[in-house]
Amino acid sequence: MLGRPMPKTFDKSFTQQEPLPDEAIRAAVQQLQSGRLHRYNTVDDELSEAALLEQEFATYMGQQYCLACASGGYALHIALLAAGLEEGQPVITNAFTLAPVPGAIYNAGGSLKLVEITAEYQVDLAHLKTLARESRGGFFLISHMRGHISDMEAIVEICGEHDLTLIEDCAHTMGARWNNRISGTFGKVACFSTQTYKHLNSGEGGLLTTDDPDIIARGILLSGSYMLYERHGTLPHNDIFDKIKLTTPNYSGRMDNLRAAILRPQLRRLDENCRRWNLLYERAEAALSKINRIALPERPPQEHHVGSSIQFRLDDGTPDEISRMITYCADKGVDIKWFGAGEPHGFTSSYDSWQYWQDLPDLPATRQVLATTLDLRLPLTFDVGDIDTIVEVIGEGIMQI
Ligand SMILES: *Cc1c(COP(=O)(O)O)cnc(C)c1O
């Protein structure tokens, strides 16, 4: 060991977000002073902060309609129901996603079908075709997990051929693009999360976007609009509500004006923040690629992702080696998440931990990819120097095993 410099210790938190912009803090204080925190508590024909957020996010997405609601998982639940899911209908989703996705399918009464992923973390199109054939209709809830976007033209085509309604979970692709088209505009509906660890931060929150007037009307009513739906920011024709307002249940999951008020200024900074994430990602990707034994996914040229996290593999690593490497890094302050860990901890993403579903399938390809997949969050409180330190620690960790 003599002569080799002691590896550094990293002392920043991987879960520390930036403070909210001053403009958001001022908007929050103003909202608190008004006392009108409920989205339907408006004066005269004032548009509430929640309604304004809906207008602004719909514009950002280039979509007709937006619904602001309680969480990303809630948006997925409402999206499935609003898009017409009936009890027991098949809903295909990626085997690699976060727990709220299968949870939303369960909550909406769908029947879960898991599709394999590739080593590039994209949907395995051949397996998708097989499931689509078996499903004969139903839904494909694609989750752009960790910002990896699949071949969307191919997916739209498969869904069209097999009569699958496409819904996009864009929790990790807010601000990303595929072939210059913004992620969330390929399917019937798209869902976003504004939970603290995503691209906009209101603690909790969800956004749903669509161009379909029937879907938005059902979504608004389901989210708990009572008969105050006309106070929403983006509205279809009133006749649609007249037809369904008494036959649509209220699943109370609205967004409040306080959260909307702090989201609006953040939305104006979203594209700039996406660029900042990508600077961190590119630095991490370049440095990790120089370490022996580390494999990085190849990103397709059509994809303009948002690098708010990075995935890499220790492809020939045994579970014991990976586990020792993670412990080494943790001791040096570098938090690495391992999707192949035996027991799920923290945020669960391993499909075999969703055991409330009967007969979970075995998905050997996904299991194999996840077995050696490691994951780093890249919060904007890090700078490129931090990335260099983190990667240095990882390099040391791999040399130790
Ligand atoms: C966070 C997340 C969600 C849902 O978000 P919540 O707002 O926490 O309900 C959905 N899908 C993925 C992939 C996520 O990471």
Ligand as a Chemical Component Dictionary entry (heavy atoms), coordinates in Angstrom:
data_LIG
# 
_chem_comp.id                   LIG 
_chem_comp.type                 NON-POLYMER 
_chem_comp.pdbx_formal_charge   0 
_chem_comp.three_letter_code    LIG 
# 
loop_
_chem_comp_atom.comp_id 
_chem_comp_atom.atom_id 
_chem_comp_atom.alt_atom_id 
_chem_comp_atom.type_symbol 
_chem_comp_atom.charge 
_chem_comp_atom.model_Cartn_x 
_chem_comp_atom.model_Cartn_y 
_chem_comp_atom.model_Cartn_z 
_chem_comp_atom.pdbx_ordinal 
LIG C1 C1 C 0 -40.990 7.633  -8.195  1  
LIG C2 C2 C 0 -41.514 6.765  -9.242  2  
LIG C3 C3 C 0 -42.891 6.625  -9.491  3  
LIG C4 C4 C 0 -43.988 7.190  -8.660  4  
LIG O1 O1 O 0 -43.717 8.245  -7.919  5  
LIG P1 P1 P 0 -44.396 8.678  -6.523  6  
LIG O2 O2 O 0 -44.619 10.119 -6.788  7  
LIG O3 O3 O 0 -43.384 8.391  -5.491  8  
LIG O4 O4 O 0 -45.667 7.925  -6.349  9  
LIG C5 C5 C 0 -43.274 5.857  -10.566 10 
LIG N1 N1 N 0 -42.375 5.238  -11.339 11 
LIG C6 C6 C 0 -41.062 5.308  -11.115 12 
LIG C7 C7 C 0 -40.132 4.590  -12.031 13 
LIG C8 C8 C 0 -40.581 6.065  -10.059 14 
LIG O5 O5 O 0 -39.274 6.117  -9.823  15 
# 
loop_
_chem_comp_bond.comp_id 
_chem_comp_bond.atom_id_1 
_chem_comp_bond.atom_id_2 
_chem_comp_bond.value_order 
_chem_comp_bond.pdbx_ordinal 
LIG C1 C2 SING 1  
LIG C2 C3 SING 2  
LIG C2 C8 DOUB 3  
LIG C3 C4 SING 4  
LIG C3 C5 DOUB 5  
LIG C4 O1 SING 6  
LIG O1 P1 SING 7  
LIG P1 O2 DOUB 8  
LIG P1 O3 SING 9  
LIG P1 O4 SING 10 
LIG C5 N1 SING 11 
LIG N1 C6 DOUB 12 
LIG C6 C7 SING 13 
LIG C6 C8 SING 14 
LIG C8 O5 SING 15 
# 
